[in-house]
Amino acid sequence: RLNGTNYSQNVPIHVKCEGGSFAQGALNIKLGIQQANPAFDDGKYLSTQGTTDRSELGIALRDRQGNPVAPNTFYNVPGFANNEGDWNLTAAPVAKYTTSVIPEGEFHASATVVAEFQ
């Protein structure tokens, strides 16, 4: 079942901010995953691409506590010190509906990690 938990893969993201505003000292940093066209109508999942239409397939992201990480939303990331830290996510495929038929084959998803600081 493609339920956003099965077949999960670790996505470790290391962030180190330096220079400019960061030279003044530690700042409050929030991170987000940016994607122009998230999957499905609710925008809670990354969309996928490939040579075959898999419009009913998305990628669910979760933080290390298992909380959902939605695209285009900023999150406080615990454990950041001196403008550096790790954001450990998991990514797993999710079907739009429990009845969705997803064609087999290769696909990929891409997004950008964005930092917001103050």
Phi and psi restraints in degrees (range 20) as a CNS / XPLOR table:
assign (resid 1 and name C) (resid 2 and name N)
       (resid 2 and name CA) (resid 2 and name C) 1.0 -95.9 20.0 2
assign (resid 2 and name N) (resid 2 and name CA)
       (resid 2 and name C) (resid 3 and name N) 1.0 83.7 20.0 2
assign (resid 2 and name C) (resid 3 and name N)
       (resid 3 and name CA) (resid 3 and name C) 1.0 -111.4 20.0 2
assign (resid 3 and name N) (resid 3 and name CA)
       (resid 3 and name C) (resid 4 and name N) 1.0 10.7 20.0 2
assign (resid 3 and name C) (resid 4 and name N)
       (resid 4 and name CA) (resid 4 and name C) 1.0 84.9 20.0 2
assign (resid 4 and name N) (resid 4 and name CA)
       (resid 4 and name C) (resid 5 and name N) 1.0 2.2 20.0 2
assign (resid 4 and name C) (resid 5 and name N)
       (resid 5 and name CA) (resid 5 and name C) 1.0 -124.4 20.0 2
assign (resid 5 and name N) (resid 5 and name CA)
       (resid 5 and name C) (resid 6 and name N) 1.0 -47.0 20.0 2
assign (resid 5 and name C) (resid 6 and name N)
       (resid 6 and name CA) (resid 6 and name C) 1.0 -62.8 20.0 2
assign (resid 6 and name N) (resid 6 and name CA)
       (resid 6 and name C) (resid 7 and name N) 1.0 148.3 20.0 2
assign (resid 6 and name C) (resid 7 and name N)
       (resid 7 and name CA) (resid 7 and name C) 1.0 64.7 20.0 2
assign (resid 7 and name N) (resid 7 and name CA)
       (resid 7 and name C) (resid 8 and name N) 1.0 28.4 20.0 2
assign (resid 7 and name C) (resid 8 and name N)
       (resid 8 and name CA) (resid 8 and name C) 1.0 -69.9 20.0 2
assign (resid 8 and name N) (resid 8 and name CA)
       (resid 8 and name C) (resid 9 and name N) 1.0 149.2 20.0 2
assign (resid 8 and name C) (resid 9 and name N)
       (resid 9 and name CA) (resid 9 and name C) 1.0 -126.6 20.0 2
assign (resid 9 and name N) (resid 9 and name CA)
       (resid 9 and name C) (resid 10 and name N) 1.0 142.4 20.0 2
assign (resid 9 and name C) (resid 10 and name N)
       (resid 10 and name CA) (resid 10 and name C) 1.0 -73.5 20.0 2
assign (resid 10 and name N) (resid 10 and name CA)
       (resid 10 and name C) (resid 11 and name N) 1.0 141.3 20.0 2
assign (resid 10 and name C) (resid 11 and name N)
       (resid 11 and name CA) (resid 11 and name C) 1.0 -130.0 20.0 2
assign (resid 11 and name N) (resid 11 and name CA)
       (resid 11 and name C) (resid 12 and name N) 1.0 86.0 20.0 2
assign (resid 11 and name C) (resid 12 and name N)
       (resid 12 and name CA) (resid 12 and name C) 1.0 -79.4 20.0 2
assign (resid 12 and name N) (resid 12 and name CA)
       (resid 12 and name C) (resid 13 and name N) 1.0 131.1 20.0 2
assign (resid 12 and name C) (resid 13 and name N)
       (resid 13 and name CA) (resid 13 and name C) 1.0 -123.6 20.0 2
assign (resid 13 and name N) (resid 13 and name CA)
       (resid 13 and name C) (resid 14 and name N) 1.0 116.0 20.0 2
assign (resid 13 and name C) (resid 14 and name N)
       (resid 14 and name CA) (resid 14 and name C) 1.0 -100.5 20.0 2
assign (resid 14 and name N) (resid 14 and name CA)
       (resid 14 and name C) (resid 15 and name N) 1.0 131.6 20.0 2
assign (resid 14 and name C) (resid 15 and name N)
       (resid 15 and name CA) (resid 15 and name C) 1.0 -124.8 20.0 2
assign (resid 15 and name N) (resid 15 and name CA)
       (resid 15 and name C) (resid 16 and name N) 1.0 131.2 20.0 2
assign (resid 15 and name C) (resid 16 and name N)
       (resid 16 and name CA) (resid 16 and name C) 1.0 -137.0 20.0 2
assign (resid 16 and name N) (resid 16 and name CA)
       (resid 16 and name C) (resid 17 and name N) 1.0 116.0 20.0 2
assign (resid 16 and name C) (resid 17 and name N)
       (resid 17 and name CA) (resid 17 and name C) 1.0 -106.0 20.0 2
assign (resid 17 and name N) (resid 17 and name CA)
       (resid 17 and name C) (resid 18 and name N) 1.0 129.7 20.0 2
assign (resid 17 and name C) (resid 18 and name N)
       (resid 18 and name CA) (resid 18 and name C) 1.0 -149.4 20.0 2
assign (resid 18 and name N) (resid 18 and name CA)
       (resid 18 and name C) (resid 19 and name N) 1.0 162.3 20.0 2
assign (resid 18 and name C) (resid 19 and name N)
       (resid 19 and name CA) (resid 19 and name C) 1.0 79.5 20.0 2
assign (resid 19 and name N) (resid 19 and name CA)
       (resid 19 and name C) (resid 20 and name N) 1.0 171.6 20.0 2
assign (resid 19 and name C) (resid 20 and name N)
       (resid 20 and name CA) (resid 20 and name C) 1.0 52.3 20.0 2
assign (resid 20 and name N) (resid 20 and name CA)
       (resid 20 and name C) (resid 21 and name N) 1.0 -130.1 20.0 2
assign (resid 20 and name C) (resid 21 and name N)
       (resid 21 and name CA) (resid 21 and name C) 1.0 -60.3 20.0 2
assign (resid 21 and name N) (resid 21 and name CA)
       (resid 21 and name C) (resid 22 and name N) 1.0 -26.4 20.0 2
assign (resid 21 and name C) (resid 22 and name N)
       (resid 22 and name CA) (resid 22 and name C) 1.0 -74.5 20.0 2
assign (resid 22 and name N) (resid 22 and name CA)
       (resid 22 and name C) (resid 23 and name N) 1.0 -17.4 20.0 2
assign (resid 22 and name C) (resid 23 and name N)
       (resid 23 and name CA) (resid 23 and name C) 1.0 -68.3 20.0 2
assign (resid 23 and name N) (resid 23 and name CA)
       (resid 23 and name C) (resid 24 and name N) 1.0 -17.9 20.0 2
assign (resid 23 and name C) (resid 24 and name N)
       (resid 24 and name CA) (resid 24 and name C) 1.0 -77.3 20.0 2
assign (resid 24 and name N) (resid 24 and name CA)
       (resid 24 and name C) (resid 25 and name N) 1.0 -15.3 20.0 2
assign (resid 24 and name C) (resid 25 and name N)
       (resid 25 and name CA) (resid 25 and name C) 1.0 134.4 20.0 2
assign (resid 25 and name N) (resid 25 and name CA)
       (resid 25 and name C) (resid 26 and name N) 1.0 -172.3 20.0 2
assign (resid 25 and name C) (resid 26 and name N)
       (resid 26 and name CA) (resid 26 and name C) 1.0 -68.3 20.0 2
assign (resid 26 and name N) (resid 26 and name CA)
       (resid 26 and name C) (resid 27 and name N) 1.0 133.7 20.0 2
assign (resid 26 and name C) (resid 27 and name N)
       (resid 27 and name CA) (resid 27 and name C) 1.0 -115.9 20.0 2
assign (resid 27 and name N) (resid 27 and name CA)
       (resid 27 and name C) (resid 28 and name N) 1.0 160.1 20.0 2
assign (resid 27 and name C) (resid 28 and name N)
       (resid 28 and name CA) (resid 28 and name C) 1.0 -78.2 20.0 2
assign (resid 28 and name N) (resid 28 and name CA)
       (resid 28 and name C) (resid 29 and name N) 1.0 113.6 20.0 2
assign (resid 28 and name C) (resid 29 and name N)
       (resid 29 and name CA) (resid 29 and name C) 1.0 -110.7 20.0 2
assign (resid 29 and name N) (resid 29 and name CA)
       (resid 29 and name C) (resid 30 and name N) 1.0 130.0 20.0 2
assign (resid 29 and name C) (resid 30 and name N)
       (resid 30 and name CA) (resid 30 and name C) 1.0 -115.5 20.0 2
assign (resid 30 and name N) (resid 30 and name CA)
       (resid 30 and name C) (resid 31 and name N) 1.0 147.0 20.0 2
assign (resid 30 and name C) (resid 31 and name N)
       (resid 31 and name CA) (resid 31 and name C) 1.0 -119.3 20.0 2
assign (resid 31 and name N) (resid 31 and name CA)
       (resid 31 and name C) (resid 32 and name N) 1.0 151.1 20.0 2
assign (resid 31 and name C) (resid 32 and name N)
       (resid 32 and name CA) (resid 32 and name C) 1.0 -142.6 20.0 2
assign (resid 32 and name N) (resid 32 and name CA)
       (resid 32 and name C) (resid 33 and name N) 1.0 160.7 20.0 2
assign (resid 32 and name C) (resid 33 and name N)
       (resid 33 and name CA) (resid 33 and name C) 1.0 -108.9 20.0 2
assign (resid 33 and name N) (resid 33 and name CA)
       (resid 33 and name C) (resid 34 and name N) 1.0 115.7 20.0 2
assign (resid 33 and name C) (resid 34 and name N)
       (resid 34 and name CA) (resid 34 and name C) 1.0 -101.9 20.0 2
assign (resid 34 and name N) (resid 34 and name CA)
       (resid 34 and name C) (resid 35 and name N) 1.0 130.6 20.0 2
assign (resid 34 and name C) (resid 35 and name N)
       (resid 35 and name CA) (resid 35 and name C) 1.0 -145.4 20.0 2
assign (resid 35 and name N) (resid 35 and name CA)
       (resid 35 and name C) (resid 36 and name N) 1.0 132.3 20.0 2
assign (resid 35 and name C) (resid 36 and name N)
       (resid 36 and name CA) (resid 36 and name C) 1.0 -63.3 20.0 2
assign (resid 36 and name N) (resid 36 and name CA)
       (resid 36 and name C) (resid 37 and name N) 1.0 -40.3 20.0 2
assign (resid 36 and name C) (resid 37 and name N)
       (resid 37 and name CA) (resid 37 and name C) 1.0 -130.9 20.0 2
assign (resid 37 and name N) (resid 37 and name CA)
       (resid 37 and name C) (resid 38 and name N) 1.0 79.7 20.0 2
assign (resid 37 and name C) (resid 38 and name N)
       (resid 38 and name CA) (resid 38 and name C) 1.0 -60.1 20.0 2
assign (resid 38 and name N) (resid 38 and name CA)
       (resid 38 and name C) (resid 39 and name N) 1.0 162.1 20.0 2
assign (resid 38 and name C) (resid 39 and name N)
       (resid 39 and name CA) (resid 39 and name C) 1.0 -72.5 20.0 2
assign (resid 39 and name N) (resid 39 and name CA)
       (resid 39 and name C) (resid 40 and name N) 1.0 151.7 20.0 2
assign (resid 39 and name C) (resid 40 and name N)
       (resid 40 and name CA) (resid 40 and name C) 1.0 63.4 20.0 2
assign (resid 40 and name N) (resid 40 and name CA)
       (resid 40 and name C) (resid 41 and name N) 1.0 175.4 20.0 2
assign (resid 40 and name C) (resid 41 and name N)
       (resid 41 and name CA) (resid 41 and name C) 1.0 -75.0 20.0 2
assign (resid 41 and name N) (resid 41 and name CA)
       (resid 41 and name C) (resid 42 and name N) 1.0 -27.0 20.0 2
assign (resid 41 and name C) (resid 42 and name N)
       (resid 42 and name CA) (resid 42 and name C) 1.0 -83.4 20.0 2
assign (resid 42 and name N) (resid 42 and name CA)
       (resid 42 and name C) (resid 43 and name N) 1.0 -12.8 20.0 2
assign (resid 42 and name C) (resid 43 and name N)
       (resid 43 and name CA) (resid 43 and name C) 1.0 68.6 20.0 2
assign (resid 43 and name N) (resid 43 and name CA)
       (resid 43 and name C) (resid 44 and name N) 1.0 19.4 20.0 2
assign (resid 43 and name C) (resid 44 and name N)
       (resid 44 and name CA) (resid 44 and name C) 1.0 -89.0 20.0 2
assign (resid 44 and name N) (resid 44 and name CA)
       (resid 44 and name C) (resid 45 and name N) 1.0 -6.4 20.0 2
assign (resid 44 and name C) (resid 45 and name N)
       (resid 45 and name CA) (resid 45 and name C) 1.0 -132.5 20.0 2
assign (resid 45 and name N) (resid 45 and name CA)
       (resid 45 and name C) (resid 46 and name N) 1.0 153.7 20.0 2
assign (resid 45 and name C) (resid 46 and name N)
       (resid 46 and name CA) (resid 46 and name C) 1.0 -71.7 20.0 2
assign (resid 46 and name N) (resid 46 and name CA)
       (resid 46 and name C) (resid 47 and name N) 1.0 142.8 20.0 2
assign (resid 46 and name C) (resid 47 and name N)
       (resid 47 and name CA) (resid 47 and name C) 1.0 -83.8 20.0 2
assign (resid 47 and name N) (resid 47 and name CA)
       (resid 47 and name C) (resid 48 and name N) 1.0 159.5 20.0 2
assign (resid 47 and name C) (resid 48 and name N)
       (resid 48 and name CA) (resid 48 and name C) 1.0 -115.6 20.0 2
assign (resid 48 and name N) (resid 48 and name CA)
       (resid 48 and name C) (resid 49 and name N) 1.0 158.3 20.0 2
assign (resid 48 and name C) (resid 49 and name N)
       (resid 49 and name CA) (resid 49 and name C) 1.0 -130.2 20.0 2
assign (resid 49 and name N) (resid 49 and name CA)
       (resid 49 and name C) (resid 50 and name N) 1.0 158.4 20.0 2
assign (resid 49 and name C) (resid 50 and name N)
       (resid 50 and name CA) (resid 50 and name C) 1.0 171.7 20.0 2
assign (resid 50 and name N) (resid 50 and name CA)
       (resid 50 and name C) (resid 51 and name N) 1.0 179.9 20.0 2
assign (resid 50 and name C) (resid 51 and name N)
       (resid 51 and name CA) (resid 51 and name C) 1.0 -77.0 20.0 2
assign (resid 51 and name N) (resid 51 and name CA)
       (resid 51 and name C) (resid 52 and name N) 1.0 -18.0 20.0 2
assign (resid 51 and name C) (resid 52 and name N)
       (resid 52 and name CA) (resid 52 and name C) 1.0 -108.0 20.0 2
assign (resid 52 and name N) (resid 52 and name CA)
       (resid 52 and name C) (resid 53 and name N) 1.0 143.6 20.0 2
assign (resid 52 and name C) (resid 53 and name N)
       (resid 53 and name CA) (resid 53 and name C) 1.0 -67.7 20.0 2
assign (resid 53 and name N) (resid 53 and name CA)
       (resid 53 and name C) (resid 54 and name N) 1.0 115.5 20.0 2
assign (resid 53 and name C) (resid 54 and name N)
       (resid 54 and name CA) (resid 54 and name C) 1.0 -127.2 20.0 2
assign (resid 54 and name N) (resid 54 and name CA)
       (resid 54 and name C) (resid 55 and name N) 1.0 49.7 20.0 2
assign (resid 54 and name C) (resid 55 and name N)
       (resid 55 and name CA) (resid 55 and name C) 1.0 -65.8 20.0 2
assign (resid 55 and name N) (resid 55 and name CA)
       (resid 55 and name C) (resid 56 and name N) 1.0 -13.8 20.0 2
assign (resid 55 and name C) (resid 56 and name N)
       (resid 56 and name CA) (resid 56 and name C) 1.0 -100.0 20.0 2
assign (resid 56 and name N) (resid 56 and name CA)
       (resid 56 and name C) (resid 57 and name N) 1.0 18.2 20.0 2
assign (resid 56 and name C) (resid 57 and name N)
       (resid 57 and name CA) (resid 57 and name C) 1.0 -118.4 20.0 2
assign (resid 57 and name N) (resid 57 and name CA)
       (resid 57 and name C) (resid 58 and name N) 1.0 130.1 20.0 2
assign (resid 57 and name C) (resid 58 and name N)
       (resid 58 and name CA) (resid 58 and name C) 1.0 -130.8 20.0 2
assign (resid 58 and name N) (resid 58 and name CA)
       (resid 58 and name C) (resid 59 and name N) 1.0 176.7 20.0 2
assign (resid 58 and name C) (resid 59 and name N)
       (resid 59 and name CA) (resid 59 and name C) 1.0 -120.4 20.0 2
assign (resid 59 and name N) (resid 59 and name CA)
       (resid 59 and name C) (resid 60 and name N) 1.0 121.6 20.0 2
assign (resid 59 and name C) (resid 60 and name N)
       (resid 60 and name CA) (resid 60 and name C) 1.0 -89.8 20.0 2
assign (resid 60 and name N) (resid 60 and name CA)
       (resid 60 and name C) (resid 61 and name N) 1.0 131.4 20.0 2
assign (resid 60 and name C) (resid 61 and name N)
       (resid 61 and name CA) (resid 61 and name C) 1.0 -107.3 20.0 2
assign (resid 61 and name N) (resid 61 and name CA)
       (resid 61 and name C) (resid 62 and name N) 1.0 142.5 20.0 2
assign (resid 61 and name C) (resid 62 and name N)
       (resid 62 and name CA) (resid 62 and name C) 1.0 -138.6 20.0 2
assign (resid 62 and name N) (resid 62 and name CA)
       (resid 62 and name C) (resid 63 and name N) 1.0 149.5 20.0 2
assign (resid 62 and name C) (resid 63 and name N)
       (resid 63 and name CA) (resid 63 and name C) 1.0 -83.4 20.0 2
assign (resid 63 and name N) (resid 63 and name CA)
       (resid 63 and name C) (resid 64 and name N) 1.0 -178.5 20.0 2
assign (resid 63 and name C) (resid 64 and name N)
       (resid 64 and name CA) (resid 64 and name C) 1.0 -67.4 20.0 2
assign (resid 64 and name N) (resid 64 and name CA)
       (resid 64 and name C) (resid 65 and name N) 1.0 -19.2 20.0 2
assign (resid 64 and name C) (resid 65 and name N)
       (resid 65 and name CA) (resid 65 and name C) 1.0 -86.7 20.0 2
assign (resid 65 and name N) (resid 65 and name CA)
       (resid 65 and name C) (resid 66 and name N) 1.0 -2.7 20.0 2
assign (resid 65 and name C) (resid 66 and name N)
       (resid 66 and name CA) (resid 66 and name C) 1.0 89.9 20.0 2
assign (resid 66 and name N) (resid 66 and name CA)
       (resid 66 and name C) (resid 67 and name N) 1.0 6.4 20.0 2
assign (resid 66 and name C) (resid 67 and name N)
       (resid 67 and name CA) (resid 67 and name C) 1.0 -77.5 20.0 2
assign (resid 67 and name N) (resid 67 and name CA)
       (resid 67 and name C) (resid 68 and name N) 1.0 140.6 20.0 2
assign (resid 67 and name C) (resid 68 and name N)
       (resid 68 and name CA) (resid 68 and name C) 1.0 -62.4 20.0 2
assign (resid 68 and name N) (resid 68 and name CA)
       (resid 68 and name C) (resid 69 and name N) 1.0 143.8 20.0 2
assign (resid 68 and name C) (resid 69 and name N)
       (resid 69 and name CA) (resid 69 and name C) 1.0 -119.8 20.0 2
assign (resid 69 and name N) (resid 69 and name CA)
       (resid 69 and name C) (resid 70 and name N) 1.0 105.5 20.0 2
assign (resid 69 and name C) (resid 70 and name N)
       (resid 70 and name CA) (resid 70 and name C) 1.0 -87.1 20.0 2
assign (resid 70 and name N) (resid 70 and name CA)
       (resid 70 and name C) (resid 71 and name N) 1.0 144.5 20.0 2
assign (resid 70 and name C) (resid 71 and name N)
       (resid 71 and name CA) (resid 71 and name C) 1.0 -60.4 20.0 2
assign (resid 71 and name N) (resid 71 and name CA)
       (resid 71 and name C) (resid 72 and name N) 1.0 149.5 20.0 2
assign (resid 71 and name C) (resid 72 and name N)
       (resid 72 and name CA) (resid 72 and name C) 1.0 64.6 20.0 2
assign (resid 72 and name N) (resid 72 and name CA)
       (resid 72 and name C) (resid 73 and name N) 1.0 30.1 20.0 2
assign (resid 72 and name C) (resid 73 and name N)
       (resid 73 and name CA) (resid 73 and name C) 1.0 -131.6 20.0 2
assign (resid 73 and name N) (resid 73 and name CA)
       (resid 73 and name C) (resid 74 and name N) 1.0 140.1 20.0 2
assign (resid 73 and name C) (resid 74 and name N)
       (resid 74 and name CA) (resid 74 and name C) 1.0 -97.4 20.0 2
assign (resid 74 and name N) (resid 74 and name CA)
       (resid 74 and name C) (resid 75 and name N) 1.0 144.4 20.0 2
assign (resid 74 and name C) (resid 75 and name N)
       (resid 75 and name CA) (resid 75 and name C) 1.0 -131.2 20.0 2
assign (resid 75 and name N) (resid 75 and name CA)
       (resid 75 and name C) (resid 76 and name N) 1.0 142.0 20.0 2
assign (resid 75 and name C) (resid 76 and name N)
       (resid 76 and name CA) (resid 76 and name C) 1.0 -69.7 20.0 2
assign (resid 76 and name N) (resid 76 and name CA)
       (resid 76 and name C) (resid 77 and name N) 1.0 136.1 20.0 2
assign (resid 76 and name C) (resid 77 and name N)
       (resid 77 and name CA) (resid 77 and name C) 1.0 -113.5 20.0 2
assign (resid 77 and name N) (resid 77 and name CA)
       (resid 77 and name C) (resid 78 and name N) 1.0 112.1 20.0 2
assign (resid 77 and name C) (resid 78 and name N)
       (resid 78 and name CA) (resid 78 and name C) 1.0 -66.5 20.0 2
assign (resid 78 and name N) (resid 78 and name CA)
       (resid 78 and name C) (resid 79 and name N) 1.0 148.8 20.0 2
assign (resid 78 and name C) (resid 79 and name N)
       (resid 79 and name CA) (resid 79 and name C) 1.0 93.1 20.0 2
assign (resid 79 and name N) (resid 79 and name CA)
       (resid 79 and name C) (resid 80 and name N) 1.0 3.0 20.0 2
assign (resid 79 and name C) (resid 80 and name N)
       (resid 80 and name CA) (resid 80 and name C) 1.0 -76.7 20.0 2
assign (resid 80 and name N) (resid 80 and name CA)
       (resid 80 and name C) (resid 81 and name N) 1.0 134.6 20.0 2
assign (resid 80 and name C) (resid 81 and name N)
       (resid 81 and name CA) (resid 81 and name C) 1.0 -140.8 20.0 2
assign (resid 81 and name N) (resid 81 and name CA)
       (resid 81 and name C) (resid 82 and name N) 1.0 135.1 20.0 2
assign (resid 81 and name C) (resid 82 and name N)
       (resid 82 and name CA) (resid 82 and name C) 1.0 52.3 20.0 2
assign (resid 82 and name N) (resid 82 and name CA)
       (resid 82 and name C) (resid 83 and name N) 1.0 43.6 20.0 2
assign (resid 82 and name C) (resid 83 and name N)
       (resid 83 and name CA) (resid 83 and name C) 1.0 63.3 20.0 2
assign (resid 83 and name N) (resid 83 and name CA)
       (resid 83 and name C) (resid 84 and name N) 1.0 29.0 20.0 2
assign (resid 83 and name C) (resid 84 and name N)
       (resid 84 and name CA) (resid 84 and name C) 1.0 -144.7 20.0 2
assign (resid 84 and name N) (resid 84 and name CA)
       (resid 84 and name C) (resid 85 and name N) 1.0 144.7 20.0 2
assign (resid 84 and name C) (resid 85 and name N)
       (resid 85 and name CA) (resid 85 and name C) 1.0 176.3 20.0 2
assign (resid 85 and name N) (resid 85 and name CA)
       (resid 85 and name C) (resid 86 and name N) 1.0 -177.3 20.0 2
assign (resid 85 and name C) (resid 86 and name N)
       (resid 86 and name CA) (resid 86 and name C) 1.0 -120.1 20.0 2
assign (resid 86 and name N) (resid 86 and name CA)
       (resid 86 and name C) (resid 87 and name N) 1.0 137.7 20.0 2
assign (resid 86 and name C) (resid 87 and name N)
       (resid 87 and name CA) (resid 87 and name C) 1.0 -117.7 20.0 2
assign (resid 87 and name N) (resid 87 and name CA)
       (resid 87 and name C) (resid 88 and name N) 1.0 102.7 20.0 2
assign (resid 87 and name C) (resid 88 and name N)
       (resid 88 and name CA) (resid 88 and name C) 1.0 -96.6 20.0 2
assign (resid 88 and name N) (resid 88 and name CA)
       (resid 88 and name C) (resid 89 and name N) 1.0 111.3 20.0 2
assign (resid 88 and name C) (resid 89 and name N)
       (resid 89 and name CA) (resid 89 and name C) 1.0 -112.3 20.0 2
assign (resid 89 and name N) (resid 89 and name CA)
       (resid 89 and name C) (resid 90 and name N) 1.0 164.4 20.0 2
assign (resid 89 and name C) (resid 90 and name N)
       (resid 90 and name CA) (resid 90 and name C) 1.0 -121.7 20.0 2
assign (resid 90 and name N) (resid 90 and name CA)
       (resid 90 and name C) (resid 91 and name N) 1.0 149.9 20.0 2
assign (resid 90 and name C) (resid 91 and name N)
       (resid 91 and name CA) (resid 91 and name C) 1.0 -125.6 20.0 2
assign (resid 91 and name N) (resid 91 and name CA)
       (resid 91 and name C) (resid 92 and name N) 1.0 135.1 20.0 2
assign (resid 91 and name C) (resid 92 and name N)
       (resid 92 and name CA) (resid 92 and name C) 1.0 -146.3 20.0 2
assign (resid 92 and name N) (resid 92 and name CA)
       (resid 92 and name C) (resid 93 and name N) 1.0 143.7 20.0 2
assign (resid 92 and name C) (resid 93 and name N)
       (resid 93 and name CA) (resid 93 and name C) 1.0 -68.9 20.0 2
assign (resid 93 and name N) (resid 93 and name CA)
       (resid 93 and name C) (resid 94 and name N) 1.0 144.9 20.0 2
assign (resid 93 and name C) (resid 94 and name N)
       (resid 94 and name CA) (resid 94 and name C) 1.0 -138.3 20.0 2
assign (resid 94 and name N) (resid 94 and name CA)
       (resid 94 and name C) (resid 95 and name N) 1.0 135.4 20.0 2
assign (resid 94 and name C) (resid 95 and name N)
       (resid 95 and name CA) (resid 95 and name C) 1.0 -88.9 20.0 2
assign (resid 95 and name N) (resid 95 and name CA)
       (resid 95 and name C) (resid 96 and name N) 1.0 146.2 20.0 2
assign (resid 95 and name C) (resid 96 and name N)
       (resid 96 and name CA) (resid 96 and name C) 1.0 -60.7 20.0 2
assign (resid 96 and name N) (resid 96 and name CA)
       (resid 96 and name C) (resid 97 and name N) 1.0 -42.4 20.0 2
assign (resid 96 and name C) (resid 97 and name N)
       (resid 97 and name CA) (resid 97 and name C) 1.0 -128.3 20.0 2
assign (resid 97 and name N) (resid 97 and name CA)
       (resid 97 and name C) (resid 98 and name N) 1.0 155.7 20.0 2
assign (resid 97 and name C) (resid 98 and name N)
       (resid 98 and name CA) (resid 98 and name C) 1.0 -65.4 20.0 2
assign (resid 98 and name N) (resid 98 and name CA)
       (resid 98 and name C) (resid 99 and name N) 1.0 -20.5 20.0 2
assign (resid 98 and name C) (resid 99 and name N)
       (resid 99 and name CA) (resid 99 and name C) 1.0 -94.9 20.0 2
assign (resid 99 and name N) (resid 99 and name CA)
       (resid 99 and name C) (resid 100 and name N) 1.0 0.5 20.0 2
assign (resid 99 and name C) (resid 100 and name N)
       (resid 100 and name CA) (resid 100 and name C) 1.0 -61.5 20.0 2
assign (resid 100 and name N) (resid 100 and name CA)
       (resid 100 and name C) (resid 101 and name N) 1.0 139.2 20.0 2
assign (resid 100 and name C) (resid 101 and name N)
       (resid 101 and name CA) (resid 101 and name C) 1.0 -107.2 20.0 2
assign (resid 101 and name N) (resid 101 and name CA)
       (resid 101 and name C) (resid 102 and name N) 1.0 110.4 20.0 2
assign (resid 101 and name C) (resid 102 and name N)
       (resid 102 and name CA) (resid 102 and name C) 1.0 -99.6 20.0 2
assign (resid 102 and name N) (resid 102 and name CA)
       (resid 102 and name C) (resid 103 and name N) 1.0 122.2 20.0 2
assign (resid 102 and name C) (resid 103 and name N)
       (resid 103 and name CA) (resid 103 and name C) 1.0 -63.7 20.0 2
assign (resid 103 and name N) (resid 103 and name CA)
       (resid 103 and name C) (resid 104 and name N) 1.0 142.4 20.0 2
assign (resid 103 and name C) (resid 104 and name N)
       (resid 104 and name CA) (resid 104 and name C) 1.0 -68.8 20.0 2
assign (resid 104 and name N) (resid 104 and name CA)
       (resid 104 and name C) (resid 105 and name N) 1.0 158.4 20.0 2
assign (resid 104 and name C) (resid 105 and name N)
       (resid 105 and name CA) (resid 105 and name C) 1.0 130.6 20.0 2
assign (resid 105 and name N) (resid 105 and name CA)
       (resid 105 and name C) (resid 106 and name N) 1.0 179.7 20.0 2
assign (resid 105 and name C) (resid 106 and name N)
       (resid 106 and name CA) (resid 106 and name C) 1.0 -78.0 20.0 2
assign (resid 106 and name N) (resid 106 and name CA)
       (resid 106 and name C) (resid 107 and name N) 1.0 146.4 20.0 2
assign (resid 106 and name C) (resid 107 and name N)
       (resid 107 and name CA) (resid 107 and name C) 1.0 -153.9 20.0 2
assign (resid 107 and name N) (resid 107 and name CA)
       (resid 107 and name C) (resid 108 and name N) 1.0 168.4 20.0 2
assign (resid 107 and name C) (resid 108 and name N)
       (resid 108 and name CA) (resid 108 and name C) 1.0 -149.9 20.0 2
assign (resid 108 and name N) (resid 108 and name CA)
       (resid 108 and name C) (resid 109 and name N) 1.0 164.4 20.0 2
assign (resid 108 and name C) (resid 109 and name N)
       (resid 109 and name CA) (resid 109 and name C) 1.0 -136.6 20.0 2
assign (resid 109 and name N) (resid 109 and name CA)
       (resid 109 and name C) (resid 110 and name N) 1.0 145.1 20.0 2
assign (resid 109 and name C) (resid 110 and name N)
       (resid 110 and name CA) (resid 110 and name C) 1.0 -138.3 20.0 2
assign (resid 110 and name N) (resid 110 and name CA)
       (resid 110 and name C) (resid 111 and name N) 1.0 150.5 20.0 2
assign (resid 110 and name C) (resid 111 and name N)
       (resid 111 and name CA) (resid 111 and name C) 1.0 -157.5 20.0 2
assign (resid 111 and name N) (resid 111 and name CA)
       (resid 111 and name C) (resid 112 and name N) 1.0 172.5 20.0 2
assign (resid 111 and name C) (resid 112 and name N)
       (resid 112 and name CA) (resid 112 and name C) 1.0 -119.3 20.0 2
assign (resid 112 and name N) (resid 112 and name CA)
       (resid 112 and name C) (resid 113 and name N) 1.0 134.8 20.0 2
assign (resid 112 and name C) (resid 113 and name N)
       (resid 113 and name CA) (resid 113 and name C) 1.0 -83.5 20.0 2
assign (resid 113 and name N) (resid 113 and name CA)
       (resid 113 and name C) (resid 114 and name N) 1.0 127.7 20.0 2
assign (resid 113 and name C) (resid 114 and name N)
       (resid 114 and name CA) (resid 114 and name C) 1.0 -122.2 20.0 2
assign (resid 114 and name N) (resid 114 and name CA)
       (resid 114 and name C) (resid 115 and name N) 1.0 137.2 20.0 2
assign (resid 114 and name C) (resid 115 and name N)
       (resid 115 and name CA) (resid 115 and name C) 1.0 -106.6 20.0 2
assign (resid 115 and name N) (resid 115 and name CA)
       (resid 115 and name C) (resid 116 and name N) 1.0 138.4 20.0 2
assign (resid 115 and name C) (resid 116 and name N)
       (resid 116 and name CA) (resid 116 and name C) 1.0 -120.6 20.0 2
assign (resid 116 and name N) (resid 116 and name CA)
       (resid 116 and name C) (resid 117 and name N) 1.0 130.8 20.0 2
assign (resid 116 and name C) (resid 117 and name N)
       (resid 117 and name CA) (resid 117 and name C) 1.0 -140.4 20.0 2
assign (resid 117 and name N) (resid 117 and name CA)
       (resid 117 and name C) (resid 118 and name N) 1.0 157.5 20.0 2
